[in-house]
Amino acid sequence: MRRGILRAMLATGIIFGLCLPASADEIAAEEVIVGTQVEPAPAVAAVQPEKDRSGPFLGLGISYFIEEFPKIGQDNLGRDYRTDFDDSWGFNLRGGYRFNDYLAAEGVMEYADGYSSKVSLPPAGLGVDSETIDDSRWSIDFALNAKAILPLGRFEPYVSGGIGFLYMNELKIEELEIPGEGRSKLSQSDDPVVFMGRVAAGVDFAINDTFGLFAEAAYLMPTSSQSDFNAIAVNFGGRLTF
């Protein structure tokens, strides 16, 4: 009996001893297999090409012209008087070509609907009881400009400068009250075309790849007989890029 128990214990020990190394080898093999698995490489994001900013463009907008006209005029009697011109509304058209991110050429036309000044003068003491001077002007200007752009994405400030010409149409009417003769009207008209310089600063704002908005302030500097009739053009509008 005792011998049988000892034999059984010995057999169990031998079997258990043989099983331990086999189990350890199996665990080690699993660890090696798992440890040598290669993680998949992350997908490389596709590199998007930079947007081509070159190409033609057109724009249309409204304008407000702030006059910087002479404050002193002279009537037909040789008297100086103080003018009182109003500012003017109008519109602007523009078109050009953008060569790259930083440079474009642009033609701009601006129309000022009407500057007006109406003043009443006291009696002249020269047989004239009263005098009224009505001075009205409208203008068209056109300039070819070089445009330097700071590309900041959708928001692009710029400066520009160029030369062109300005057409100014003027009608001046003097109305005199002469005792015994009633009212008399004297009129003068002029419509010169002169060279003009133009400088501007503004910003383009892109809504999408095709349509955008612009805001700009330009200083108009005509020459010759109109050299004293400078103006500031404040322009707003939309533009299409092709």
Buried (B, 14 or more C-beta within 10 A) or exposed (E): EEEEEEEEEEEEEEEEEEEEEEEEEEEEEEEEEEEEEEEEEEEEEEEEEEEEBEEEBEBEBEBBBEBBBEEEBEBEBEBEBEBBBEBBEBBBBBBBBBEEBBBBBBBBBBBBEBBBBBBEBEEBEEEBEBBBBBBBBBBBBBBEBEBEBEBEEEEBEBBBBBEBBBBBBBBBBBBBBBEEEEEEEEEEEEEEEBBBBBBBBBBBBBEEEEEBBBBBBBBBBBEEEBEEBBBBBBBBBBBEBE
